[in-house]
Amino acid sequence: MANNARANDPRSEASKDRDLVSRGDYTSTPVGKATFFVLRALDPFVQYSILAHGVGTGFLHRVGLRTLPPGLPIHTGISAIDSLGLSPYRLILLAMSVGSTVKQNIWVTAVSAEPMTVGNAAIIGAFNTVNNALNAYAFLVSATSASTESTFPQAPLIVGSALYVTGILAELISEIQRKRFKSDPKNKGKAYTGGLWSLARHINYGAYTVWRAGFATAAGGWIWGAIVGAFFFSDFATRGVPILNEYCEKRYGAQWEQFKKQTKWRLIPGIY
């Protein structure tokens, strides 16, 4: 089944090998998707262990890095939140981890129609957890933490949170919009060019870049946020977008060419 789907993919073999998604293949893969769901669901527990209990900071101390003290825990009157024992700043970072899990598990269970192998589920799940953990450690290490001022909330937290919320909502909404369009039999064989996709041809990739940069900024400040944002922007601009563009050109033909004329931005409106 997978070999047949690959044979029907009009892209070059090099593009197929660089893509974790089987384009145009709608084979059911419940085990792979369940693996992804579980791995993402475990991520907030990993991040909590770092933020609340300093898991892994022993190594950081051994190499000479200093970490922040725990900070005063928040008191909201909501036992489920207060029992976490986290400072307001750490609680927001944990919430970002939870938000990324919720968004991606909505995507894998209700939005994505493409298959996901167990291997790819493990790669993508681990990749997201590692990125979130790097943010947690960037926050904890005194030399890189965005929490360097006595006043709360700090500017990186405000800006980072705004980018995070904007990006993660834009990614989810755009994917739901496209899913609804594709679910209508009348639209079979058509490229979706409406909604948020009218702003950028790969708006979901751009939105992912934005929320990842926001998460990193909130945790590790301006420099770390810029590094993370540049990494994802570069990856999508040089790998993700060209690979998907090749597929869309060959599948949609003149429709896609017209879409490119109407919507000049690729990832982020006004930027690229």
N, C-alpha and C positions, 0 to 999 in steps of 0.2 A: 504493500500500500504506500509506504513512504517513498520507495524508489519510483513508483508511478507518478506520485505527486511531484517529485523532484524533476522527473522527465518532462512534466507538463509546465514547469516553471520556465518562462521564456528567457530568463536572465543567463548571463555567462556563468560557467562553473565557478569562476573565481569569486563572483558576487555571492553566489549561493553559499560558498564556504565561509564567507565573512559575515554571514547573517545568521542570527540565532532563531529567526522566525521563518517558518516554511510558508512562503507567500502563496496564496491561492489554494492551500491545502486545508481542508476542514475535517480531517480525521479526528475522531473522538479519542482523547488521551486522558481519561479520568485519573489514572495513577500519577502521571506527571503533574497534572494540575493540582492534585491533592498534596503532592510533595511540596510544590511551590507554596501552597496555602499554609501548610504547617510550618515550613521554614520561615515564612514571613511573620506568622503569628508568634513565633518564638523570639523574634527580634526585640520587641519591647522589654522582654525579660532580660535579655543580654544587656541592653542599654541601661536598664534599671540597676543591674548588678554593678555596672561601672560607675554610674552617677551616684548611687546610694552607698555602695560598699567599697568602692575603689578597686574593684577586681582588675588586676593587671598593673596597678600603680606601683607595686613592689619592684617590678623590673625597672620602671621609670626612675624610681628613687636610687636603685643600684647604679644607674648610669649617670647619676648626678642631677636629675631634674627634680624640681620642687613642684608640689601640687597644692591646689587651693584647699583650705579647710572646708568642712562640710557646709557651713553657713547655717543660719537659723531656719528651722523648718517652717513651712507655711501653715497658717491656721485659718481654714475656711469655714469650719463648722460642718464640713462634709467628711464623715469618718473615712470613707473609701479613699479620699485624697489625702487627708491629714495623716492617715496611718502609713503612708509612703515615707514620711519623714524627710521630704525633700525641700530644699529652699525654693523660693519662687522661680528663680532662674533655671535651676535644674529641672523643676517640674515642667517648664515650658519646653525644654529640650527633650524631655521624655515624651511630652505630648506630640512633638514633631515626629518622633519615631513611631508612635502609635498611629498618627495620621498617615504616614507613608505606608504602614502595614494595611490600614483600612482601605486606602485608595487602591493599592496594588491587588488586594484580595477581592475587591469589587471588580476590578478589571479581569482577573483570571477566572472568576466564577460567572460573571454576568455580561461581560463585554467581549472578551477575546474569543474568536471562533477558531483561530489557528491552533494546531496541536502543540503540545509541549512535552518533550521527552523528560524522563527523570533526570538525565544528565544536565540538560539545559536548565531545568528547574533548580537543581543544586547550584549551578554556576550563577544564575541570576539572583537567587535567594542569598547566597553567600556574599555576592558582590554588594548588594544593598546593605546587608548587615555590617560588612567591613567598613563601608562608607559611613554609616551611622556611628560605628564605634570610633572611627578616626575623628569624627566631630566631637564625640564625648571626651576623648582623650585630649583633643586640642583645647577644649574648655577647661579641663582639669589641670593641665600643665600651666604653671604660673606665667611662664615666658610667652605663651601663645594665647592664653585665655582672653576672650572678649570681655570677661567680667573683671576689668581692671580699675573701675571707678567705684567710689563708695555709694554714689547715687544709683537708684534703680527706678525705671529700667534704663540701661545703657543704650547709647545710640546704635551700636551694632545689633543689639537685640531687637530694637524697634524696626530698623531697616530690614534686618534679616527675616523677622517674622512677617513683615508686609510682603516681601518677595516670596516667602514660603507659601503663605496663604494664597496669594495671587497665582503662583505657578501650579500648585497642586490642584486648585479648583479649575484652572484653565485646562490642565491636562485631563482631568476627569470629565468635565463638561464636554470638551471637544470629542473625546472618545465615545461618550454616550450619544452625542449628536450623530456621529458617523454610524454607530451601531444601529440607531433607529432608521436611518436612511437605508442602510444595507439590508435591514430586515424586511423592507417593503419589496415584494416581488416585482413591482413595477420598475424598480431601480436596478434590477439585475444587469450587470455589465457596465454600470455607470460609475463614474468617479464622483465622490462627494466633494462639493466645492462651496457649501454654504456654512452658516453658523460661524464659529470661530476659525474654521478653515479658510474663510474668505480673507482673513487677516494675514495668514502665512500658510504655505503649502504643507508644512510639516509642524504645525502648531503644537502638537503633543510633544514632539522632541524639544522644541523651544521651551515649552512650559516646564518640562522635566529639568532642563538646564537651569531655569530660573529658581525653582524651588530647591534644587540641590545647592545652588549658590547661596540662597537665603539661609538654609539650614546651617551651612558652613560658616557664613558670616555671623549668625547669631551665636555660634559656639566658639569660633576661633578668631573672630574679628575680620577686619578689612582684607588683610593680606591672604589669610587662609580662604576666605570667601572668594577672592579673585582667582586664586589658584584652582580651586574646585570648579568654579564657573568656567574658567578657561579650558580646563581639561574636558569637561562635557561638551562645551561648545565646539572645541576642536574635533572631538571624536565624532559628533554628529555631522559637522560640516564636511569632514574629509572621508568618513566611512558611512554613517547611517543614511544621510541624505542622498549621496550618489547611488548607493545600493538600492534604496527604495525608488529613487527617481528612474533608474533603469527599468525596474519592474513596471512602474506606472506608465512609462513611455511605451513599453511593448504591449501592455495589457489594454490601455485606454486610447492609445494613438492620438488622433486629432483632438479628442476631449482634453487630454492632458496638456497638449500644446496650447490650447486655448486657455486653460486654467493658468498656465505659467505666464501667459500674456496679461491676464486679468489680475493675478496675484503675484507681484514681483518678489515679495519677501519669502524666504525659504523657512527660516526658523523663528525669528523674533521680529515682529513688526517694527519697522523703523531702524533696525540694526543690521539684519542680514536676511 
